[in-house]
Amino acid sequence: MDGLNVYLGLGIVLLLAAALGEIEALGIRIPPLKSRLVRAALAVSGAALVVAAFVAPLPGTAATERSERRAAYQRQVLAACDAISSTRATGDDALRVDDRGRMSRDQLVSILGQQWAQENETMRRLLSREVPEGLRPEWREVEAAWRPIAVRGPRYVSAVRGLPDAVTQEQLDRVTADVAATGGYEEWSRFRGAMSALAGGTCTLPA
């Protein structure tokens, strides 16, 4: 018997005892009650147990186990968000800029490629995990939001590969702006929102 059934069963027994004056059920025997105060107290306790059946499952029961699985999965979602943010930050820190403010295209492509590969692997692992039943709608939204990003990522790296050997910030910004103009920012914003909904809290993904 899970937490819901335990609380619900006891609550119903107490409510019936309050209403009928006595009862024997579920191994519980309540003798005839003459005191109205005692019957009122049983009614209040029974009502409280019925409410608790839906909001406070007993430890070690099926309801608690479902709650724990959900919380564990959502921690994994938050960890995936942190991993993606860390990957972006590490790559940005590794990029070298010369005294004229230019970046090596080859290094930039290498960093972006590594970032994308790591982010893609992070999401592959997350999306392949067993999803708690109550989070499946949110999981489907994350999967749908990630799908266009999974296509756009390699295309962005390919566009950067077409830049000159020494890349200026202005040139890189133009490539990024082209991505934004075709819905890149909207897709990323949808993905961030979907991940936060799946995690049950704010995901620390870069803007």
Backbone as CSV, one residue per row, in Angstrom:
resi,resn,N_x,N_y,N_z,CA_x,CA_y,CA_z,C_x,C_y,C_z
1,MET,0.861,-1.193,0.000,0.000,0.000,0.000,0.891,1.234,0.000
2,ASP,0.740,2.142,-0.984,1.619,3.294,-1.025,1.116,4.385,-0.091
3,GLY,1.864,5.526,-0.068,1.545,6.591,0.874,0.140,7.115,0.704
4,LEU,-0.307,7.264,-0.535,-1.645,7.784,-0.785,-2.687,6.874,-0.159
5,ASN,-2.564,5.543,-0.377,-3.557,4.604,0.133,-3.534,4.505,1.651
6,VAL,-2.347,4.586,2.245,-2.248,4.520,3.704,-2.971,5.697,4.337
7,TYR,-2.633,6.888,3.922,-3.273,8.078,4.482,-4.773,8.090,4.181
8,LEU,-5.105,7.770,2.937,-6.504,7.815,2.528,-7.334,6.800,3.316
9,GLY,-6.781,5.586,3.462,-7.511,4.554,4.205,-7.747,4.941,5.646
10,LEU,-6.687,5.428,6.311,-6.842,5.834,7.714,-7.791,7.011,7.844
11,GLY,-7.700,7.930,6.893,-8.576,9.094,6.944,-10.036,8.717,6.828
12,ILE,-10.327,7.795,5.910,-11.719,7.358,5.727,-12.235,6.634,6.967
13,VAL,-11.370,5.797,7.571,-11.766,5.092,8.797,-12.135,6.088,9.891
14,LEU,-11.310,7.123,10.074,-11.586,8.107,11.127,-12.846,8.916,10.815
15,LEU,-13.044,9.236,9.561,-14.248,9.983,9.193,-15.506,9.145,9.435
16,LEU,-15.442,7.871,9.099,-16.586,6.991,9.335,-16.844,6.811,10.826
17,ALA,-15.759,6.715,11.592,-15.921,6.583,13.040,-16.586,7.824,13.622
18,ALA,-16.193,8.978,13.103,-16.790,10.227,13.584,-18.267,10.299,13.214
19,ALA,-18.593,9.794,12.025,-19.976,9.872,11.553,-20.863,8.818,12.195
20,LEU,-20.340,7.598,12.344,-21.150,6.475,12.829,-21.057,6.272,14.334
21,GLY,-20.009,6.813,14.938,-19.838,6.642,16.381,-18.971,5.468,16.742
22,GLU,-18.796,4.519,15.841,-17.907,3.378,16.046,-17.643,2.725,14.692
23,ILE,-16.520,1.965,14.613,-16.190,1.294,13.348,-15.085,0.279,13.599
24,GLU,-15.051,-0.726,12.756,-13.944,-1.689,12.752,-13.597,-1.969,11.296
25,ALA,-12.390,-1.530,10.878,-11.965,-1.688,9.485,-10.458,-1.545,9.407
26,LEU,-9.875,-2.222,8.400,-8.420,-2.173,8.169,-7.632,-2.549,9.412
27,GLY,-8.220,-3.473,10.214,-7.525,-3.903,11.420,-7.626,-2.910,12.559
28,ILE,-8.449,-1.902,12.380,-8.604,-0.875,13.410,-10.024,-0.967,13.974
29,ARG,-10.131,-1.013,15.290,-11.458,-1.033,15.926,-11.587,0.172,16.832
30,ILE,-12.582,0.976,16.527,-12.864,2.139,17.368,-14.180,1.873,18.074
31,PRO,-14.152,1.774,19.398,-15.367,1.441,20.161,-16.383,2.583,20.102
32,PRO,-17.596,2.326,20.559,-18.633,3.366,20.533,-18.163,4.653,21.200
33,LEU,-18.424,5.746,20.529,-17.992,7.054,21.023,-19.213,7.865,21.443
34,LYS,-19.206,8.310,22.674,-20.320,9.112,23.176,-19.992,10.601,23.190
35,SER,-18.715,10.891,23.238,-18.299,12.295,23.330,-18.330,12.953,21.956
36,ARG,-19.065,14.023,21.840,-19.085,14.774,20.588,-17.730,15.401,20.292
37,LEU,-17.034,15.789,21.354,-15.723,16.403,21.172,-14.750,15.414,20.547
38,VAL,-14.792,14.165,21.028,-13.907,13.133,20.475,-14.267,12.857,19.017
39,ARG,-15.560,12.790,18.712,-15.977,12.536,17.334,-15.581,13.685,16.423
40,ALA,-15.650,14.914,16.928,-15.229,16.071,16.137,-13.726,16.018,15.869
41,ALA,-12.962,15.604,16.892,-11.516,15.492,16.728,-11.168,14.422,15.698
42,LEU,-11.920,13.299,15.724,-11.691,12.252,14.733,-12.019,12.741,13.323
43,ALA,-13.073,13.540,13.209,-13.445,14.074,11.902,-12.349,14.981,11.354
44,VAL,-11.816,15.835,12.212,-10.738,16.736,11.786,-9.498,15.937,11.399
45,SER,-9.149,14.938,12.224,-7.971,14.117,11.921,-8.159,13.340,10.626
46,GLY,-9.370,12.804,10.438,-9.640,12.059,9.214,-9.527,12.929,7.986
47,ALA,-10.087,14.137,8.062,-9.995,15.052,6.924,-8.541,15.413,6.626
48,ALA,-7.763,15.624,7.688,-6.344,15.956,7.508,-5.594,14.815,6.822
49,LEU,-5.903,13.579,7.194,-5.243,12.427,6.576,-5.634,12.276,5.107
50,VAL,-6.888,12.553,4.781,-7.317,12.486,3.379,-6.552,13.511,2.543
51,VAL,-6.398,14.722,3.082,-5.622,15.754,2.378,-4.164,15.322,2.251
52,ALA,-3.617,14.774,3.351,-2.217,14.355,3.346,-1.958,13.253,2.335
53,ALA,-2.981,12.461,2.040,-2.821,11.367,1.069,-2.369,11.899,-0.284
54,PHE,-2.726,13.146,-0.577,-2.413,13.704,-1.894,-1.233,14.666,-1.872
55,VAL,-0.800,15.094,-0.682,0.275,16.090,-0.645,1.513,15.640,0.137
56,ALA,1.410,14.593,0.950,2.539,14.202,1.794,2.670,12.696,1.878
57,PRO,3.160,12.038,0.815,3.304,10.583,0.845,4.296,10.119,1.911
58,LEU,4.040,8.941,2.434,4.908,8.395,3.480,6.281,8.031,2.929
59,PRO,7.366,8.219,3.732,8.701,7.817,3.286,8.748,6.330,2.958
60,GLY,9.479,5.979,1.909,9.654,4.588,1.527,8.506,4.020,0.726
61,THR,7.484,4.800,0.435,6.349,4.308,-0.329,6.543,4.629,-1.801
62,ALA,5.642,4.086,-2.628,5.754,4.283,-4.073,5.682,5.756,-4.441
63,ALA,4.796,6.501,-3.765,4.661,7.922,-4.076,5.953,8.668,-3.780
64,THR,6.596,8.329,-2.656,7.861,8.973,-2.311,8.952,8.597,-3.301
65,GLU,8.977,7.342,-3.708,9.978,6.905,-4.671,9.825,7.630,-5.999
66,ARG,8.575,7.848,-6.421,8.350,8.616,-7.653,8.864,10.043,-7.505
67,SER,8.610,10.628,-6.341,9.072,11.989,-6.088,10.599,12.062,-6.090
68,GLU,11.235,11.046,-5.497,12.698,11.022,-5.442,13.301,10.825,-6.831
69,ARG,12.672,9.980,-7.656,13.163,9.789,-9.026,13.043,11.080,-9.831
70,ARG,11.957,11.768,-9.634,11.748,13.035,-10.335,12.820,14.053,-9.933
71,ALA,13.053,14.155,-8.611,14.056,15.113,-8.125,15.450,14.761,-8.631
72,ALA,15.770,13.455,-8.652,17.087,13.024,-9.136,17.254,13.355,-10.620
73,TYR,16.207,13.133,-11.394,16.275,13.440,-12.822,16.436,14.941,-13.044
74,GLN,15.718,15.730,-12.278,15.819,17.183,-12.449,17.193,17.692,-12.051
75,ARG,17.839,17.032,-11.107,19.229,17.406,-10.789,20.148,17.113,-11.972
76,GLN,19.860,16.039,-12.693,20.646,15.721,-13.882,20.442,16.779,-14.977
77,VAL,19.229,17.293,-15.078,18.958,18.351,-16.056,19.755,19.604,-15.697
78,LEU,19.735,19.968,-14.438,20.509,21.138,-13.996,22.004,20.924,-14.220
79,ALA,22.468,19.697,-14.000,23.879,19.383,-14.238,24.227,19.520,-15.721
80,ALA,23.300,19.132,-16.591,23.522,19.283,-18.034,23.622,20.758,-18.403
81,CYS,22.777,21.580,-17.806,22.845,23.025,-18.046,24.198,23.578,-17.606
82,ASP,24.641,23.161,-16.425,25.943,23.623,-15.916,27.077,23.165,-16.827
83,ALA,26.971,21.936,-17.352,28.017,21.401,-18.221,28.109,22.208,-19.518
84,ILE,26.961,22.563,-20.087,26.958,23.353,-21.319,27.547,24.738,-21.056
85,SER,27.155,25.360,-19.952,27.694,26.681,-19.607,29.198,26.623,-19.393
86,SER,29.657,25.576,-18.708,31.086,25.410,-18.458,31.851,25.213,-19.762
87,THR,31.277,24.445,-20.679,31.910,24.214,-21.977,32.079,25.526,-22.737
88,ARG,31.045,26.356,-22.734,31.114,27.646,-23.428,32.190,28.538,-22.809
89,ALA,32.206,28.602,-21.469,33.155,29.471,-20.777,34.591,29.025,-21.007
90,THR,34.827,27.716,-20.963,36.185,27.188,-21.170,36.676,27.524,-22.568
91,GLY,35.812,27.371,-23.555,36.199,27.670,-24.928,36.501,29.139,-25.126
92,ASP,35.678,30.010,-24.533,35.905,31.447,-24.672,37.222,31.866,-24.038
93,ASP,37.554,31.262,-22.901,38.799,31.605,-22.214,40.023,31.152,-23.005
94,ALA,39.860,30.094,-23.797,41.005,29.542,-24.533,41.321,30.319,-25.809
95,LEU,40.396,31.153,-26.255,40.580,31.863,-27.530,41.608,32.981,-27.383
96,ARG,42.594,32.978,-28.272,43.654,33.997,-28.249,43.365,35.066,-29.302
97,VAL,43.641,36.310,-28.924,43.436,37.450,-29.816,44.759,38.178,-29.977
98,ASP,45.143,38.530,-31.231,46.414,39.201,-31.452,46.301,40.691,-31.115
99,ASP,47.419,41.407,-31.273,47.444,42.819,-30.880,46.570,43.696,-31.774
100,ARG,46.056,43.147,-32.862,45.158,43.897,-33.740,43.694,43.471,-33.547
101,GLY,43.487,42.680,-32.507,42.134,42.270,-32.191,41.586,41.170,-33.080
102,ARG,42.487,40.428,-33.751,42.045,39.373,-34.655,42.254,37.996,-34.013
103,MET,41.416,37.072,-34.451,41.478,35.704,-33.937,41.884,34.752,-35.056
104,SER,42.568,33.704,-34.684,42.917,32.682,-35.660,41.660,31.899,-36.038
105,ARG,41.367,31.886,-37.323,40.181,31.154,-37.765,40.283,29.679,-37.402
106,ASP,41.451,29.083,-37.621,41.596,27.653,-37.357,41.391,27.336,-35.879
107,GLN,41.947,28.197,-35.015,41.740,27.974,-33.582,40.268,28.166,-33.217
108,LEU,39.656,29.175,-33.805,38.251,29.442,-33.542,37.382,28.265,-33.978
109,VAL,37.647,27.737,-35.154,36.884,26.588,-35.647,37.094,25.381,-34.737
110,SER,38.347,25.190,-34.302,38.645,24.062,-33.429,37.894,24.182,-32.099
111,ILE,37.896,25.374,-31.518,37.211,25.586,-30.237,35.707,25.411,-30.395
112,LEU,35.150,26.017,-31.434,33.712,25.899,-31.658,33.306,24.446,-31.920
113,GLY,34.146,23.743,-32.676,33.858,22.337,-32.959,33.873,21.494,-31.701
114,GLN,34.861,21.749,-30.837,34.936,21.008,-29.580,33.757,21.340,-28.674
115,GLN,33.412,22.642,-28.616,32.264,23.042,-27.813,30.993,22.333,-28.285
116,TRP,30.800,22.345,-29.581,29.597,21.736,-30.125,29.567,20.237,-29.841
117,ALA,30.688,19.563,-30.026,30.736,18.117,-29.785,30.406,17.802,-28.326
118,GLN,30.930,18.593,-27.403,30.682,18.348,-25.982,29.231,18.645,-25.615
119,GLU,28.700,19.735,-26.155,27.298,20.069,-25.871,26.364,19.003,-26.441
120,ASN,26.657,18.567,-27.642,25.828,17.541,-28.280,25.861,16.243,-27.482
121,GLU,27.038,15.882,-26.965,27.154,14.666,-26.166,26.410,14.813,-24.837
122,THR,26.491,16.001,-24.241,25.763,16.255,-23.000,24.267,16.063,-23.200
123,MET,23.737,16.609,-24.282,22.312,16.483,-24.549,21.940,15.062,-24.958
124,ARG,22.818,14.395,-25.674,22.529,13.005,-26.059,22.369,12.146,-24.808
125,ARG,23.262,12.326,-23.855,23.186,11.544,-22.624,21.929,11.879,-21.832
126,LEU,21.611,13.170,-21.737,20.429,13.562,-20.975,19.161,13.009,-21.614
127,LEU,19.036,13.167,-22.919,17.811,12.746,-23.600,17.665,11.236,-23.676
128,SER,18.768,10.502,-23.464,18.694,9.045,-23.512,18.367,8.431,-22.148
129,ARG,18.353,9.242,-21.108,18.034,8.738,-19.777,16.539,8.442,-19.647
130,GLU,16.228,7.531,-18.733,14.823,7.231,-18.469,14.165,8.457,-17.837
131,VAL,13.024,8.831,-18.356,12.335,10.044,-17.909,11.187,9.675,-16.967
132,PRO,11.123,10.295,-15.792,9.974,10.050,-14.916,8.671,10.381,-15.636
133,GLU,7.650,9.609,-15.383,6.399,9.733,-16.131,5.825,11.144,-16.090
134,GLY,5.893,11.791,-14.958,5.306,13.115,-14.825,6.044,14.207,-15.577
135,LEU,7.260,13.910,-16.065,8.061,14.915,-16.765,8.137,14.667,-18.268
136,ARG,7.385,13.715,-18.759,7.492,13.384,-20.190,7.061,14.519,-21.111
137,PRO,6.008,15.285,-20.789,5.675,16.421,-21.672,6.805,17.442,-21.755
138,GLU,7.445,17.736,-20.604,8.569,18.682,-20.597,9.761,18.112,-21.361
139,TRP,9.973,16.795,-21.230,11.074,16.143,-21.963,10.849,16.255,-23.463
140,ARG,9.623,16.035,-23.905,9.326,16.131,-25.343,9.562,17.543,-25.867
141,GLU,9.262,18.544,-25.048,9.504,19.928,-25.465,11.007,20.202,-25.573
142,VAL,11.795,19.681,-24.637,13.249,19.839,-24.718,13.784,19.168,-25.978
143,GLU,13.334,17.957,-26.231,13.790,17.242,-27.421,13.455,18.030,-28.686
144,ALA,12.225,18.563,-28.754,11.807,19.334,-29.931,12.592,20.630,-30.042
145,ALA,12.897,21.270,-28.915,13.643,22.530,-28.937,15.108,22.303,-29.310
146,TRP,15.657,21.153,-28.922,17.065,20.869,-29.211,17.277,20.478,-30.666
147,ARG,16.286,19.893,-31.281,16.444,19.349,-32.635,16.961,20.387,-33.633
148,PRO,16.364,21.589,-33.755,16.901,22.562,-34.711,18.279,23.089,-34.323
149,ILE,18.566,23.139,-33.033,19.894,23.579,-32.587,20.943,22.552,-32.998
150,ALA,20.574,21.281,-32.922,21.497,20.215,-33.318,21.850,20.309,-34.797
151,VAL,20.940,20.865,-35.580,21.208,21.059,-37.014,22.000,22.347,-37.243
152,ARG,21.635,23.381,-36.513,22.242,24.690,-36.731,23.692,24.764,-36.242
153,GLY,24.024,24.032,-35.181,25.366,24.094,-34.613,26.470,23.818,-35.625
154,PRO,26.438,22.676,-36.286,27.478,22.392,-37.280,27.484,23.394,-38.434
155,ARG,26.327,23.920,-38.775,26.272,24.911,-39.853,26.981,26.200,-39.446
156,TYR,26.843,26.562,-38.189,27.531,27.761,-37.689,29.047,27.566,-37.744
157,VAL,29.497,26.402,-37.306,30.936,26.108,-37.362,31.422,26.146,-38.802
158,SER,30.631,25.613,-39.704,31.001,25.618,-41.124,31.081,27.038,-41.666
159,ALA,30.170,27.907,-41.239,30.202,29.299,-41.688,31.455,30.007,-41.185
160,VAL,31.847,29.735,-39.967,33.071,30.332,-39.416,34.285,29.822,-40.175
161,ARG,34.248,28.575,-40.591,35.361,27.994,-41.350,35.577,28.737,-42.679
162,GLY,34.548,29.376,-43.184,34.657,30.113,-44.441,35.214,31.515,-44.293
163,LEU,35.516,31.951,-43.081,36.079,33.283,-42.845,37.577,33.309,-43.165
164,PRO,38.168,34.503,-43.270,39.611,34.604,-43.527,40.442,33.972,-42.407
165,ASP,41.726,33.756,-42.692,42.611,33.135,-41.701,42.628,33.908,-40.393
166,ALA,42.669,35.246,-40.493,42.646,36.110,-39.303,41.259,36.748,-39.231
167,VAL,40.504,36.404,-38.226,39.108,36.819,-38.126,38.964,37.993,-37.168
168,THR,38.281,39.021,-37.632,37.986,40.152,-36.755,36.675,39.887,-36.013
169,GLN,36.495,40.619,-34.924,35.254,40.474,-34.168,34.057,40.863,-35.024
170,GLU,34.240,41.860,-35.874,33.153,42.294,-36.753,32.728,41.181,-37.705
171,GLN,33.697,40.473,-38.256,33.381,39.363,-39.172,32.645,38.248,-38.436
172,LEU,33.105,37.940,-37.242,32.442,36.890,-36.460,31.029,37.320,-36.072
173,ASP,30.879,38.608,-35.735,29.554,39.114,-35.371,28.580,39.004,-36.542
174,ARG,29.076,39.197,-37.760,28.201,39.100,-38.928,27.688,37.672,-39.099
175,VAL,28.579,36.710,-38.894,28.158,35.308,-38.983,27.116,35.009,-37.908
176,THR,27.368,35.509,-36.692,26.429,35.290,-35.595,25.092,35.964,-35.884
177,ALA,25.154,37.171,-36.466,23.926,37.892,-36.805,23.118,37.132,-37.859
178,ASP,23.808,36.492,-38.789,23.108,35.697,-39.803,22.352,34.544,-39.155
179,VAL,22.975,33.951,-38.138,22.307,32.863,-37.399,21.074,33.393,-36.689
180,ALA,21.229,34.575,-36.063,20.107,35.173,-35.340,18.965,35.514,-36.289
181,ALA,19.313,35.997,-37.477,18.293,36.426,-38.433,17.447,35.271,-38.934
182,THR,17.981,34.085,-38.882,17.234,32.910,-39.362,16.614,32.114,-38.210
183,GLY,16.489,32.761,-37.055,15.777,32.136,-35.939,16.652,31.503,-34.886
184,GLY,17.964,31.709,-34.968,18.859,31.063,-34.013,18.612,31.468,-32.576
185,TYR,18.417,32.757,-32.322,18.196,33.217,-30.958,16.863,32.710,-30.408
186,GLU,15.840,32.722,-31.267,14.531,32.232,-30.839,14.591,30.749,-30.472
187,GLU,15.328,29.986,-31.271,15.471,28.560,-30.979,16.184,28.338,-29.653
188,TRP,17.249,29.113,-29.417,18.006,28.958,-28.177,17.165,29.391,-26.976
189,SER,16.400,30.457,-27.148,15.533,30.921,-26.065,14.485,29.861,-25.733
190,ARG,13.928,29.229,-26.742,12.957,28.164,-26.508,13.618,27.002,-25.771
191,PHE,14.837,26.671,-26.169,15.562,25.570,-25.535,15.842,25.882,-24.069
192,ARG,16.277,27.097,-23.781,16.552,27.487,-22.393,15.291,27.369,-21.542
193,GLY,14.168,27.861,-22.078,12.921,27.781,-21.336,12.475,26.343,-21.108
194,ALA,12.652,25.513,-22.134,12.255,24.112,-22.022,13.113,23.382,-20.997
195,MET,14.401,23.662,-20.974,15.293,23.023,-19.998,14.946,23.457,-18.581
196,SER,14.627,24.732,-18.404,14.239,25.210,-17.073,12.949,24.539,-16.610
197,ALA,11.992,24.377,-17.537,10.740,23.711,-17.176,10.991,22.259,-16.801
198,LEU,11.857,21.589,-17.534,12.171,20.188,-17.239,12.909,20.062,-15.916
199,ALA,13.760,21.030,-15.616,14.545,20.999,-14.374,13.721,21.425,-13.170
200,GLY,12.597,22.089,-13.402,11.804,22.585,-12.284,12.447,23.800,-11.635
201,GLY,13.345,24.462,-12.347,14.041,25.648,-11.832,14.840,26.277,-12.965
202,THR,15.472,27.384,-12.679,16.199,28.116,-13.715,17.481,27.392,-14.103
203,CYS,17.617,27.089,-15.396,18.843,26.497,-15.912,19.836,27.609,-16.227
204,THR,21.078,27.430,-15.816,22.085,28.475,-16.000,22.744,28.323,-17.381
205,LEU,21.933,28.413,-18.423,22.467,28.345,-19.779,22.852,29.744,-20.241
206,PRO,23.897,29.859,-21.067,24.273,31.185,-21.573,23.163,31.754,-22.450
207,ALA,23.145,33.079,-22.539,22.109,33.737,-23.344,22.339,33.493,-24.819
